[in-house]
């Protein structure tokens, strides 16, 4: 599973942020797909969506994170990339990934 990580402020005006939703934007060829999305707070997985088959041109996926957990350590998003062959259509372009906080 590949991982997209960036720094996350955990406190804003002395208030701990809560993770509300994960978002990814990507494009795939016909022989590739996103198979899973996991969201992490440090070493703790706070969201997982497995067994999906997201594919196509300029896709935008937004999924709510149940319980809207407080962020303690900083967040990361892991994305499982599936390739069904090695031809010219076996490609994925990850455009962006992020988390909505409140």
N, C-alpha and C positions, 0 to 999 in steps of 0.2 A: 504494500500500500504506500503510495507517495504521500508526502505531507507538505502542506502550505502553512508556514508559520510566520507570524509577525508579532511585534510587541503589543500588549494589551494593557491599558491602564486598568487597574483593579479598583481604584478609588477615584471618585470625582467629587470635589467639595466635601471630603470626608464621608462619602456615602459609597458603599460597596456596590459595584455594577452587577446586574443580573443579565444572564444570557437569555434572550427571547427567541431568536430564530437564526438558523444557518442559511447562507445563500451561496450558490455557486453559479457561474456563467461559463459556458463552454460550447464548443462545436466538436462534432465527431464525423469521421468518415463512416461509410456503411458497414465496415468490419470492425468497429470499435464502439465501446459504451462505458459509461460509469456504472459500476456494479454495487458500490456501497459508499456511504458518507458517515464519518465518525467525527464528533467534536470532543475536544479534550480541554480540561482545566488542569494544567500541570500533567501529572500522570493519571488523573482520574477521567475516565470517559463519561461525559455528561449527556451524550446523545449518540445513537447509532441507528442507521437505516441500512439494512442489508438486503441482498436479493433483488435489487432494482436493476433496470436495464434502460437507463436514460441515454438517449442518443439523438443526433440530428444537428442541424445548423442553428447556431445562436440560441442555445437552450438557456433558460433561467429557472433554477430550482430554488424555492424558498420553503423551508419546513420549520414548524414551530418546535422549540425545545421544551419538552414537558417539564412542568414544575418551575421553570424559569430560575435555575439555580444561581446563587451568588458566585461570582468569580473570585477565587482565592489566589491563584498563582499566575494566571495568564493563559490564553487560549491558543488552540491549534486545530486545524481541520485536516483530516486524512481522507483521501479519496482513492478508492480501488478502481483501477483502470483495466478494462478487459479488451483484449485484442483477439479477433477471430480470424487468424491468418496473418500473412505477412505482405499482402499486396499493397497497391497504391492507396486503397481505401481504409487501411488499418492505421488511423491516426486520430489523435485527440489534441485539441488546443484548449488549454485551461486559461481562460481570460481573466477571471477574478474569483475570489472566495472571501467571504466575510461573515461576521456575526452581528446581528442587531442586538444592542444592549439598551437597557433602561435603568 
